[in-house]
Amino acid sequence: MATTDQHKHLPAEFADLERFADWILATEPERYAKRLASTMEEMQDVYDTVMPRLQAALDFIDSKYDWNDLPDEGRHLFHLLQSLVMVSFPIEVWKQARVPDSGAAHLDIIREPVV
């Protein structure tokens, strides 16, 4: 789990999601690598906790910020939502952490381990 010393704070309205600070990742390759390094239980926890807050988070960002100029806390919330998308496929569709050939577009960046 994440620690608060990572300085990836969320808006106060979403402080309960701060335990997922290690999922606040700015790039798709980082999120993909995090997915590959995570267990189904860890991904399920992110999914079960963040998914019910998805619409509220999007509405919050929409109402509080300019999407073209998000402050750190708004950007962090959005990056957490992007990680939610990354874990949704293994949780909703594949029902397993690793699927052969998933992420093939990133093979030059990240190599999925042979299982």
C-alpha positions in Angstrom: 0.0 0.0 0.0 1.0 3.6 -0.5 2.4 5.9 2.0 1.6 9.5 2.4 5.3 10.5 1.9 4.8 10.0 -1.8 3.2 13.4 -1.9 0.5 12.3 -4.3 -2.4 13.8 -2.5 -6.0 13.7 -3.7 -8.6 16.4 -3.2 -10.0 16.2 0.4 -13.3 14.8 -0.9 -11.4 11.7 -2.1 -8.9 11.4 0.8 -10.2 7.9 1.5 -8.6 6.8 -1.8 -5.1 8.0 -0.8 -4.2 4.4 0.2 -4.0 3.9 -3.5 -1.3 6.6 -4.0 1.0 4.0 -5.6 -1.5 3.7 -8.4 -1.3 7.5 -9.2 0.9 7.1 -12.2 1.3 9.7 -15.0 2.0 7.5 -18.0 0.4 4.4 -19.5 3.6 2.4 -19.5 3.9 3.1 -15.7 0.3 2.0 -15.2 0.8 -1.1 -17.3 4.0 -2.1 -15.4 2.1 -1.6 -12.1 -0.7 -3.8 -13.4 1.8 -6.5 -14.3 3.4 -6.3 -10.9 0.1 -6.5 -9.0 -1.9 -9.5 -7.8 -5.5 -10.0 -8.7 -6.4 -9.2 -5.0 -4.6 -5.9 -5.2 -6.3 -5.0 -8.5 -9.6 -6.2 -7.2 -9.2 -3.9 -4.2 -8.5 -0.9 -6.4 -11.5 -1.8 -8.7 -13.9 -2.4 -5.8 -13.0 0.8 -4.0 -12.5 3.3 -6.8 -15.1 2.1 -9.4 -18.1 3.2 -7.2 -16.5 6.7 -7.0 -15.7 7.0 -10.7 -18.7 9.2 -11.7 -18.3 11.3 -8.6 -14.6 11.8 -9.3 -15.3 12.8 -12.9 -18.1 15.2 -11.9 -15.8 16.7 -9.2 -13.0 17.3 -11.7 -15.5 18.8 -14.2 -17.0 21.1 -11.6 -13.8 22.2 -9.9 -11.1 22.4 -12.5 -10.2 23.3 -16.0 -9.2 20.0 -17.7 -6.5 21.8 -19.6 -4.9 23.2 -16.4 -5.4 20.6 -13.6 -3.7 21.3 -10.3 -1.7 18.5 -8.8 -4.6 17.1 -6.7 -7.0 17.0 -9.7 -4.3 15.5 -11.9 -3.6 12.8 -9.3 -7.3 12.0 -9.0 -7.4 11.6 -12.8 -4.3 9.4 -12.9 -5.9 7.2 -10.3 -9.0 6.9 -12.6 -6.7 6.0 -15.5 -5.3 3.2 -13.3 -8.8 2.1 -12.6 -9.2 1.6 -16.4 -6.0 -0.3 -16.5 -7.2 -2.8 -13.9 -10.7 -3.1 -15.2 -9.8 -5.4 -18.1 -8.1 -8.1 -15.9 -11.0 -7.8 -13.4 -14.0 -7.5 -15.7 -13.0 -9.3 -18.9 -10.0 -11.7 -18.4 -10.6 -12.8 -14.8 -6.8 -13.2 -14.5 -3.8 -10.9 -14.0 -1.9 -11.8 -17.2 -3.2 -12.6 -20.6 -0.9 -13.7 -23.5 -0.1 -10.8 -25.8 -1.9 -8.2 -23.7 -0.1 -4.9 -24.0 1.7 -5.9 -27.2 2.0 -2.3 -28.2 4.4 -1.8 -25.3 6.7 -4.6 -26.1 9.5 -2.2 -26.9 9.1 -0.6 -23.4 7.9 -3.4 -21.1 8.1 -7.1 -21.5 5.4 -9.2 -19.9 7.0 -12.0 -17.9 6.6 -15.6 -19.2 4.4 -17.4 -16.8 
